[in-house]
Amino acid sequence: MSTPDRIEELLSATKSAFMSGALVRLKLGGYHGSEPDLKSIEVKKITVKDGDKFSFTYRYKTRDIIKNFIQPEALALLRSGLKDEFRSAQLATTEFDMGFERNGAKMRLKRTEVSGREAPSTDHNRAKNRPLTVTDKPWLKALGIAGKDGVVRNDAQDKFRQINKMVEIFAPLIHAIKTERPLIVDMGAGKGYLDFALYDYLANVANRPAGIVGVEMREQLVSDGNSTAQQSGFDGLSFQAGTIMDFDASGADAVIALHACDTATDDAIFKGINAGAALIAVAPCCHKQIRRQMEAGQPDGRLEVMLRHGIFLERQAEMVTDTLRALLLELNGYKTKVFEFVSDAHTPKNNLIVAEKDGRLGRDRDAVLKQIAEIKTMFGIEQHYLEGLLGL
Ligand SMILES: C[S@@+](CC[C@H](N)C(=O)[O-])C[C@H]1O[C@@H](n2cnc3c(N)ncnc32)[C@H](O)[C@@H]1O
């Protein structure tokens, strides 16, 4: 059989399974296309208001993106993906599996019969993969997101979307941690929105149990959080009163801090580094420490034209603070990325620094230290608070 026919054979089997309700999933792997960090695509059938669709979950290194397509669009996308970008695919149906492999122009397709397998329900299939579709939950009510009737309140729709988004971002990051039951510490947990949502998702949807501890200095929030966790039956979620610096984070696999104020973010990073956490993820809040130093110090004269405008000074302080944080993480064996994690329509404080420990310093240590020194000189900074914590 000529090579392109293998693709058509797989697509035809996928289409028939889709139409007969026998499709379990089609997974495309071995990606070698041009999209950075795309790993695989998982395709399922879903039934939405306007009919049956192919639901594509694009799995990136740190997040998933879901897009739904009508049949002709989906098949065209699959066809070109299999031809050019993906080296392998696994089709699972209720009756048989098909494994596809492409090596240059050579293609192989292997069919194996299976029995006793059921197709997943397609109704709200996408919603089922999300943590917060069942909204009649004690924690959503306690946090004021759902009303007494268990339905998301109109004025909490934005918050609800944000929480969903955070879980979409954090779940794959937690998933990548090798520990069987990772310990996640959320520094400056506040009311614990992220903790409840993530715990619920990991325990009840993703079947990836984790322990979560929220550290918070406001005692009332801690006691409210603990009673809601108890009411929800979330045995592995607890809140502890105290400061980030006083918390013993040893044994933490992930240290997270969302909008912990100013240098509290650095306290969290420091605790994560000291614990050797596999993941450190922080969404910084205000950047006062570096802003004050830029105002008091002597930045490069050429920057004066920018820094005399308060708003630009603020933005520069944010970029400089977080660039230095990323470099200091790199210096400690973390591979670091910075990206926007919720739309800036929700909050202007929407950058997330994600650092994953790989133990290696990607570059020469002296080169990183030199870069840190140069940035500090350029912006008139004496010392980043995190440098002090790290004894630099
Ligand atoms: C802006 S809130 C964010 C809460 C939560 N992370 C969220 O995103 O919804 C910051 C929280 O961090 C707490 N916090 C700030 N500095 C802290 C510290 N050094 N130790 C413990 N908690 C701290 C504050 O009390 C506050 O509840």
The ligand as an SDF file (V2000), in Angstrom:
LIG
                    3D

 27 29  0  0  0  0  0  0  0  0999 V2000
   -3.0720   39.5480   47.5670 C   0  0  0  0  0  0  0  0  0  0  0  0
   -3.3510   38.2080   48.6190 S   0  0  0  0  0  0  0  0  0  0  0  0
   -3.3470   36.8530   47.5330 C   0  0  0  0  0  0  0  0  0  0  0  0
   -4.0080   35.6420   48.0910 C   0  0  0  0  0  0  0  0  0  0  0  0
   -3.9890   34.4040   47.2070 C   0  0  0  0  0  0  0  0  0  0  0  0
   -2.6700   33.9310   46.9650 N   0  0  0  0  0  0  0  0  0  0  0  0
   -4.7240   34.6440   45.9160 C   0  0  0  0  0  0  0  0  0  0  0  0
   -4.0720   34.7760   44.8830 O   0  0  0  0  0  0  0  0  0  0  0  0
   -5.9520   34.7150   45.9400 O   0  0  0  0  0  0  0  0  0  0  0  0
   -1.8150   38.0450   49.4850 C   0  0  0  0  0  0  0  0  0  0  0  0
   -1.9310   37.2260   50.7410 C   0  0  0  0  0  0  0  0  0  0  0  0
   -0.6390   36.9250   51.2160 O   0  0  0  0  0  0  0  0  0  0  0  0
   -0.6100   37.0680   52.6170 C   0  0  0  0  0  0  0  0  0  0  0  0
    0.7880   37.3770   52.9550 N   0  0  0  0  0  0  0  0  0  0  0  0
    1.5270   38.4230   52.5360 C   0  0  0  0  0  0  0  0  0  0  0  0
    2.7600   38.3610   53.0300 N   0  0  0  0  0  0  0  0  0  0  0  0
    2.8380   37.2350   53.7640 C   0  0  0  0  0  0  0  0  0  0  0  0
    3.8690   36.6150   54.5210 C   0  0  0  0  0  0  0  0  0  0  0  0
    5.0790   37.1630   54.5760 N   0  0  0  0  0  0  0  0  0  0  0  0
    3.5840   35.4670   55.1720 N   0  0  0  0  0  0  0  0  0  0  0  0
    2.3450   34.9200   55.0890 C   0  0  0  0  0  0  0  0  0  0  0  0
    1.3270   35.4510   54.3940 N   0  0  0  0  0  0  0  0  0  0  0  0
    1.5680   36.5930   53.7310 C   0  0  0  0  0  0  0  0  0  0  0  0
   -1.5700   38.1870   52.8870 C   0  0  0  0  0  0  0  0  0  0  0  0
   -2.0760   38.1560   54.2090 O   0  0  0  0  0  0  0  0  0  0  0  0
   -2.6380   37.9460   51.8580 C   0  0  0  0  0  0  0  0  0  0  0  0
   -3.6750   37.1330   52.3580 O   0  0  0  0  0  0  0  0  0  0  0  0
  1  2  1  0
  2  3  1  0
  2 10  1  0
  3  4  1  0
  4  5  1  0
  5  6  1  0
  5  7  1  0
  7  8  2  0
  7  9  1  0
 10 11  1  0
 11 12  1  0
 11 26  1  0
 12 13  1  0
 13 14  1  0
 13 24  1  0
 14 15  1  0
 14 23  1  0
 15 16  2  0
 16 17  1  0
 17 18  1  0
 17 23  2  0
 18 19  1  0
 18 20  2  0
 20 21  1  0
 21 22  2  0
 22 23  1  0
 24 25  1  0
 24 26  1  0
 26 27  1  0
M  CHG  2   2   1   9  -1
M  END
$$$$
